[in-house]
């Protein structure tokens, strides 16, 4: 997000520009993937292609791009626009934006640079290609002035559960983030997104699905649930939840309403250019359950026990079960506290390694190699 209010979540209020930060991390790491979030709504494709290609070279092939369309409608005011793009325009721009960026990343063929000192030839000009893109949203001549990295081009990540979001992921992403409350939900999304990719002529095995997993590890299962409950109570309050409640609704001000009156369904109009899928789910739920505004906020902030909470054995077994059930290709892990990160790495990962579902060593040096993804070849079909 590039729009904040005093009621924004704490981690929004002091947030560095991602590629600057990742470039600093790149020079002090060897294997970790470096994935930055850049919006297609408020960046030009040429600039995105150049910045990410630079990070890819700096990191020796470990860069990735998390493609977003910006759901925060207030962002428009920071980019000289009176209003945010509507939902369909955002996704139309995003699909074309990614297409242009990938086209620019294909400006050079793999062996375009001769670098022959004897002849003085640096480039084989026949292997440099202009893009000459003319589309509905963008016009970009190209070519890009940066060579390909060891992994060919940065890895593309994308998250979105709407029909447009799923279509975008199936068409353009290498890795799709999602949410799944159960292994059955995970399997349903997995089959849906892989099926969409296959219908588009893609190899479904080259599109990885990584649902979010909030991890809590305890001495035993009961202890882990106590830790989960403790952190939930410490990190959340009704007052904070009410301030943040408007985010899905284009930062609609819910403080203007009587908390104990029926949920204001008219607020859904403010979400048209924001996180409409999530906002509609909240509004529909409030209508079906007859919630007041207070009850809707309370329902949203209540603890929903996670799937990956328990002893190290329990967490490792559940993660392995989801993987073996073809509900995931991997996990987008969320661990909110350092002590929990230590317990996960020291206690859970060795068990996953024993089960043969987690690597003991890196197979290569690039992010694509770590993810088991093929290098996109020049002129090749995704």
ChimeraX attribute file (.defattr): number of C-alpha atoms within 10 A of each C-alpha:
attribute: neighborCount
match mode: 1-to-1
recipient: residues
	/A:1	16
	/A:2	17
	/A:3	16
	/A:4	16
	/A:5	13
	/A:6	10
	/A:7	18
	/A:8	18
	/A:9	15
	/A:10	10
	/A:11	7
	/A:12	15
	/A:13	15
	/A:14	8
	/A:15	10
	/A:16	10
	/A:17	11
	/A:18	13
	/A:19	21
	/A:20	12
	/A:21	12
	/A:22	19
	/A:23	19
	/A:24	13
	/A:25	14
	/A:26	22
	/A:27	11
	/A:28	8
	/A:29	11
	/A:30	13
	/A:31	16
	/A:32	15
	/A:33	21
	/A:34	24
	/A:35	22
	/A:36	21
	/A:37	16
	/A:38	20
	/A:39	21
	/A:40	22
	/A:41	22
	/A:42	14
	/A:43	12
	/A:44	15
	/A:45	23
	/A:46	19
	/A:47	12
	/A:48	19
	/A:49	24
	/A:50	17
	/A:51	13
	/A:52	24
	/A:53	27
	/A:54	21
	/A:55	25
	/A:56	27
	/A:57	21
	/A:58	17
	/A:59	28
	/A:60	19
	/A:61	27
	/A:62	28
	/A:63	31
	/A:64	24
	/A:65	23
	/A:66	18
	/A:67	26
	/A:68	20
	/A:69	24
	/A:70	24
	/A:71	25
	/A:72	21
	/A:73	25
	/A:74	23
	/A:75	21
	/A:76	18
	/A:77	12
	/A:78	11
	/A:79	14
	/A:80	8
	/A:81	11
	/A:82	11
	/A:83	13
	/A:84	22
	/A:85	20
	/A:86	15
	/A:87	18
	/A:88	11
	/A:89	15
	/A:90	20
	/A:91	20
	/A:92	17
	/A:93	19
	/A:94	23
	/A:95	21
	/A:96	20
	/A:97	25
	/A:98	21
	/A:99	16
	/A:100	26
	/A:101	22
	/A:102	18
	/A:103	24
	/A:104	28
	/A:105	29
	/A:106	26
	/A:107	23
	/A:108	24
	/A:109	19
	/A:110	16
	/A:111	11
	/A:112	17
	/A:113	16
	/A:114	13
	/A:115	12
	/A:116	10
	/A:117	8
	/A:118	6
	/A:119	8
	/A:120	9
	/A:121	12
	/A:122	12
	/A:123	15
	/A:124	14
	/A:125	12
	/A:126	9
	/A:127	14
	/A:128	19
	/A:129	17
	/A:130	15
	/A:131	19
	/A:132	14
	/A:133	16
	/A:134	11
	/A:135	12
	/A:136	9
	/A:137	11
	/A:138	14
	/A:139	13
	/A:140	18
	/A:141	15
	/A:142	17
	/A:143	18
	/A:144	22
	/A:145	14
	/A:146	17
	/A:147	21
	/A:148	23
	/A:149	22
	/A:150	19
	/A:151	23
	/A:152	22
	/A:153	25
	/A:154	31
	/A:155	26
	/A:156	21
	/A:157	24
	/A:158	23
	/A:159	22
	/A:160	19
	/A:161	16
	/A:162	13
	/A:163	10
	/A:164	16
	/A:165	19
	/A:166	21
	/A:167	19
	/A:168	24
	/A:169	27
	/A:170	25
	/A:171	22
	/A:172	23
	/A:173	26
	/A:174	25
	/A:175	25
	/A:176	28
	/A:177	20
	/A:178	21
	/A:179	16
	/A:180	18
	/A:181	14
	/A:182	13
	/A:183	19
	/A:184	14
	/A:185	12
	/A:186	23
	/A:187	17
	/A:188	14
	/A:189	21
	/A:190	23
	/A:191	15
	/A:192	14
	/A:193	21
	/A:194	21
	/A:195	16
	/A:196	18
	/A:197	25
	/A:198	16
	/A:199	13
	/A:200	14
	/A:201	12
	/A:202	18
	/A:203	13
	/A:204	19
	/A:205	14
	/A:206	17
	/A:207	25
	/A:208	23
	/A:209	29
	/A:210	23
	/A:211	23
	/A:212	16
	/A:213	21
	/A:214	17
	/A:215	22
	/A:216	31
	/A:217	29
	/A:218	22
	/A:219	12
	/A:220	14
	/A:221	18
	/A:222	13
	/A:223	16
	/A:224	21
	/A:225	18
	/A:226	15
	/A:227	18
	/A:228	22
	/A:229	15
	/A:230	11
	/A:231	13
	/A:232	15
	/A:233	13
	/A:234	8
	/A:235	9
	/A:236	13
	/A:237	13
	/A:238	14
	/A:239	11
	/A:240	15
	/A:241	17
	/A:242	22
	/A:243	20
	/A:244	21
	/A:245	23
	/A:246	20
	/A:247	24
	/A:248	24
	/A:249	29
	/A:250	25
	/A:251	22
	/A:252	18
	/A:253	16
	/A:254	18
	/A:255	12
	/A:256	7
	/A:257	13
	/A:258	13
	/A:259	17
	/A:260	11
	/A:261	12
	/A:262	17
	/A:263	23
	/A:264	17
	/A:265	14
	/A:266	9
	/A:267	18
	/A:268	19
	/A:269	15
	/A:270	19
	/A:271	26
	/A:272	21
	/A:273	23
	/A:274	26
	/A:275	20
	/A:276	20
	/A:277	16
	/A:278	14
	/A:279	23
	/A:280	19
	/A:281	11
	/A:282	20
	/A:283	21
	/A:284	13
	/A:285	14
	/A:286	21
	/A:287	16
	/A:288	8
	/A:289	11
	/A:290	13
	/A:291	20
	/A:292	18
	/A:293	23
	/A:294	18
	/A:295	18
	/A:296	22
	/A:297	22
	/A:298	16
	/A:299	15
	/A:300	15
	/A:301	18
	/A:302	13
	/A:303	13
	/A:304	12
	/A:305	12
	/A:306	15
	/A:307	18
	/A:308	19
	/A:309	26
	/A:310	25
	/A:311	22
	/A:312	25
	/A:313	17
	/A:314	18
	/A:315	26
	/A:316	24
	/A:317	17
	/A:318	16
	/A:319	21
	/A:320	19
	/A:321	14
	/A:322	19
	/A:323	18
	/A:324	12
	/A:325	13
	/A:326	17
	/A:327	23
	/A:328	23
	/A:329	18
	/A:330	22
	/A:331	18
	/A:332	15
	/A:333	12
	/A:334	12
	/A:335	16
	/A:336	13
	/A:337	11
	/A:338	9
	/A:339	11
	/A:340	16
	/A:341	16
	/A:342	13
	/A:343	18
	/A:344	20
	/A:345	11
	/A:346	12
	/A:347	17
	/A:348	20
	/A:349	19
	/A:350	17
	/A:351	19
	/A:352	20
	/A:353	13
	/A:354	11
	/A:355	12
	/A:356	11
	/A:357	16
	/A:358	14
	/A:359	13
	/A:360	12
	/A:361	7
	/A:362	10
	/A:363	11
	/A:364	11
	/A:365	18
	/A:366	26
	/A:367	25
	/A:368	24
	/A:369	16
	/A:370	17
	/A:371	17
	/A:372	14
	/A:373	18
	/A:374	13
	/A:375	15
	/A:376	18
	/A:377	14
	/A:378	16
	/A:379	10
	/A:380	8
	/A:381	8
	/A:382	16
